[in-house]
């Protein structure tokens, strides 16, 4: 239920934000979307990079978003584990609570077949 709540609330808040936003915020949202499309690096790799950057920055909302996108890009459990290991090495032990929540969310996404 935690991930489904996140998806609903994110969609609601994005709608409110974009209704309120001026051109700079709207351009940033668009640039963010474009950045994660296939290019020299596949979207799957870009989502893993985004996930690890979010882990190191300790942003749970961003971690959940990138986990959902990783599922959509067919990231495997083994790939996720290796990526999270890199995040742990780069970010240190302070990332462990975020890794616990990430793995818990990943399992919930798999059980409910959730992705974005």
Secondary structure, DSSP 8 states (H G I E B T S, - for coil): -HHHHHHHHHHHHHHHHHHH--HHHHHHHHHHHHHTSSSSS-HHHHHHHHHHHHHHHT-HHHHHHHHHHHHHTT--HHHHHHHHHHHHHHH-GGGHHHHHHHHHHHHHHHHHT---
